[in-house]
Amino acid sequence: MIRDIFLRSSPGLALLFLLFFAECSGRDRKFQQIQDLIQAGNRQEAEDMIKAELLEENRKHAKEFDDGSLEAPLASPGARTAVWVKGESKLVILRNGKRNEVSLGRRIKNIQLAPGGKFALILVIEGQGCKLAAVDLLEREVIHEISSCDPGAAITGDGQEILYSAQGGVGRIHLKNREKTVEDVLLEKSSFAAHYPKLTNRYYVVPDAQNHLYVFFGSAGMYKMYLFVSGQNISMLKDGAARPQVYFADPEPELIKSEAKLPEREALGVIFTGSAGKYRLASVFADRVSDETLPAPTIDPIQMLASGRIFYLNGETPALYHPVTGRKNLPMRARDAVILYGEDPEDQGILYQDLDGSIRFRREAFTEWEKKIQGLADRLTR
């Protein structure tokens, strides 16, 4: 009776009510259908329905930035900048909601973003060789190039130093006003010791926001981690890093804050330690690596949140992971995803590569319907 009165009183509102009622009824039927499939043991069919529903829902709440991308998005330490490759030689830059492109005219093989996300060092293929191109991402131009195929090279956050393998050690090119002023060997080979001297050992340099250098040296999943601060001696922080990378803490966007209560920041970042099947996470502080390690569910690339929680990617389902509380799957399906933190709340969210290859950005909170569907997916994994 109440519905009849409502329908007679306002045709426009009545139409909205009917659409909402139809949507709710349709969702109830879909939810029940997936439940029935799970109970009947038709797991694959249930998973396919869940995936299709989550893909559709995410696309409703996400903005499409690009399609036909070659690489999944990569976020800078501090996560204020994200980049991806389009058409093999074009770099797409997203910073504070603004999307720009720069064409390097050569095939891009590797990208190393600097802390703060204003610069990048890009390994490009040129003829039979390679070059490292230092790129100003804000001005969208190449500021310097050197002939090198070093995948472990890096550029500092201020764009003034390029660090790369040279003469058996770590070389440095210092730039001032975009002109080379110094080219020397910053760290001699004698500063480092290898676990396996007969193997090919590589340097991987990771600068932090203060231009301190974390240098990994080694091979085959067994690296020694060193810290070099200008004007001081180099010191070894960790023997037995499994992956040559520091995963720095990033600020949390509101989309992630809404999913969990987050404690205060505990560490600068984390590194993977251990060996195949026995990976651990060690906290990195300004001048040391903690002897206490935490369980790691994967050695896939991760983003550490400022709270000490970890957003990591495992297959198609991004998840929040905490060593104590465990894993919390997010209601998304993606090839790859990064958390992005812009200076404006409008620019904060998850940048991801959809299963169709398109790059999308989601800043809206996950809906209760999406969480409900993900709950069904979690039941399948128990």
Sequence and secondary structure as in RCSB ss.txt:
>XXXX:A:sequence
MIRDIFLRSSPGLALLFLLFFAECSGRDRKFQQIQDLIQAGNRQEAEDMIKAELLEENRKHAKEFDDGSLEAPLA
SPGARTAVWVKGESKLVILRNGKRNEVSLGRRIKNIQLAPGGKFALILVIEGQGCKLAAVDLLEREVIHEISSCD
PGAAITGDGQEILYSAQGGVGRIHLKNREKTVEDVLLEKSSFAAHYPKLTNRYYVVPDAQNHLYVFFGSAGMYKM
YLFVSGQNISMLKDGAARPQVYFADPEPELIKSEAKLPEREALGVIFTGSAGKYRLASVFADRVSDETLPAPTID
PIQMLASGRIFYLNGETPALYHPVTGRKNLPMRARDAVILYGEDPEDQGILYQDLDGSIRFRREAFTEWEKKIQG
LADRLTR
>XXXX:A:secstr
 HHHHHHHH HHHHHHHHHHHHHHHHHHHHHHHHHHHHHTT HHHHHHHHHHHHHHHHHHTEEEEESSBSS  EE
 TTSSEEEEEETTTEEEEEETTEEEEEE SSEEEEEEE TTSSEEEEEEEETTEEEEEEEETTTTEEEEEEE   
TT EE TTS EEEEEETTEEEEEEEETTEEEEEEEEE GGG   SSTTS  EEEEEE TT  EEEEEEETTEEEE
EEE TTS  EEEEEEESSS  EEEE   HHHHTTS       SEEEEES TT  EEEEE SS EEEEEEE S  S
 EEEETTS EEEEETTEEEEEETTTEEEE S   SEEEEE  SSGGG EEEEE TTS EEEE S   HHHHHHHH
HHHHHH 
